[in-house]
Amino acid sequence: MNNAYREEVSGRRGRPHKSIDRTLDGIWWVLCTGAMWNQLPGRFGKHNSVWRSFRRWSESGMWSWILERISNRYRDFSVAVMLDA
């Protein structure tokens, strides 16, 4: 995550993730499988840490920020994104 996002959305700064890819993979795994957070396989990290990242990013508006940037960049494409949780 770059500093521009942090300042634009919340102004918060903190310790960066050791592996943001692993955290995102864990979030996608839960969202795609419909499993509960405590069923997250260990290869994605501690389930509580992954859940806290997801919750914090949801509350900060990060997901809206990402979808807005994607839609602005790819206006020529008609894409529907749906997350069901």
Secondary structure as UniProt FT lines:
FT   HELIX           3..9
FT   HELIX           20..33
FT   HELIX           37..39
FT   HELIX           42..44
FT   HELIX           47..60
FT   HELIX           62..73
FT   TURN            74..76
//
